[in-house]
């Protein structure tokens, strides 16, 4: 019986590159679908047999291209302002709230 090995991201730190031929084909399909949706108004509509055409011309090829890259998202570097990097003081007690102000007997409150 063959032994199955899991493809855990922690076990293999170097990510595998997708097939270049398949990536090139998907990139061309996405580009062609985007050009069709932008250039031809009928491609923005829907078909009784297929449904929404932009879904099949653009969204599905984009989803398969994303799946080819194992659903990785692009890395964005966090840009934080200089004052946002301050640490909270440890052991500080939360401020207590003040009580409601006392109502003076001589002043009537509006209803």
Helices and strands as residue ranges (DSSP letters): H 20-39, G 41-44, E 46-47, E 51-52, H 53-54, I 55-59, H 60-68, G 82-85
